[in-house]
């Protein structure tokens, strides 16, 4: 019983977050985009740090 209830709540959270059920491919694409953006930000920060020193 508890297990089923937990799963249903997680499903509700997921559906409310995105509004529409997303395809796994779309989720993967979103994650990739986020990772690339984070990497860009890290590089910019490092360059700023190095530039400030030198």
C-alpha positions as CSV (number, residue, x, y, z in Angstrom):
1,X,0.0,0.0,0.0
2,X,2.7,2.5,1.1
3,X,4.8,1.8,-2.0
4,X,1.9,2.4,-4.4
5,X,1.0,5.6,-2.6
6,X,4.6,6.8,-2.9
7,X,4.8,6.1,-6.6
8,X,1.5,7.9,-7.3
9,X,2.8,11.0,-5.5
10,X,6.0,11.0,-7.4
11,X,4.0,10.7,-10.7
12,X,1.8,13.7,-9.7
13,X,4.9,15.8,-8.9
14,X,6.4,14.9,-12.3
15,X,3.3,15.8,-14.2
16,X,2.7,19.1,-12.4
17,X,6.3,20.1,-13.0
18,X,6.4,19.8,-16.7
19,X,2.7,20.2,-17.4
20,X,2.9,17.5,-20.1
21,X,4.6,14.1,-19.8
22,X,8.0,14.5,-21.5
23,X,9.7,11.9,-23.7
24,X,13.0,10.4,-22.3
25,X,14.9,11.8,-25.3
26,X,13.7,15.3,-24.5
27,X,14.8,14.9,-20.9
28,X,18.2,13.8,-22.0
29,X,18.5,16.7,-24.3
30,X,17.5,19.1,-21.5
31,X,20.2,17.6,-19.2
32,X,22.8,17.9,-22.0
33,X,22.0,21.5,-22.5
34,X,22.2,22.3,-18.8
35,X,25.6,20.5,-18.6
36,X,27.0,22.5,-21.5
37,X,25.8,25.8,-20.1
38,X,27.3,24.9,-16.7
39,X,30.6,24.1,-18.4
40,X,30.6,27.4,-20.3
41,X,29.9,29.3,-17.0
42,X,32.8,27.4,-15.3
43,X,35.2,28.3,-18.1
44,X,34.2,32.0,-18.0
45,X,34.7,32.1,-14.3
46,X,38.1,30.5,-14.6
47,X,39.2,32.9,-17.3
48,X,38.0,35.9,-15.1
49,X,39.9,34.5,-12.2
50,X,43.1,34.1,-14.2
51,X,42.6,37.5,-15.9
52,X,42.2,39.2,-12.6
53,X,45.5,37.7,-11.3
54,X,47.6,38.2,-14.3
